[in-house]
Amino acid sequence: MGDDNSQDAGLPKKPSRRALMLGAASASAIVSIKPALAQTAGSVLNCEIPVPDAGRAGSYIAADGSVVPAGTKDAFPPAGRAFKGEEVRQALGGANLPGTTYDQSRAYTNYIRRLQRGTSGFTCFASLQMPRG
């Protein structure tokens, strides 16, 4: 009867030092993730989308958002500046992009919706599409 385990039968075991350390690490990870998410949300709203991207600077934007040669009839000249993520988010909800007419804003937002991977501004636009928690 020299079995030490018989004395512990029925009593709850104390958590090991390792379990306590893992619990503490998990709690600190949760605390540090919240500020990171808040920072990410803030950076999404401050990212920029040029219209058109630098590779097509000088080109015009047609009403459907396609990039057309400069001077194309019924197309709009490039935006004077890149738009912030927050401005684009509001425009996708129906507001005009700053400094644009209704039709110009619609053409620019159509251009933004057509952005593809590898195009300047795509990551910003994709980030705007992600749900925030």
Secondary structure, 3 states (H helix, E strand, C coil): CCCCHHHHCCCCCCCCHHHHHHHHHHHHHHHHHHHHHHHHHHHHHHCEECCCCHHHCCCEECCCCCEECCCCCCCECCCCCCEEHHHHHHHHCCCCCCCCCHHHHHHHHHHHHCCCCCCCCHHHHHHHHCCCC
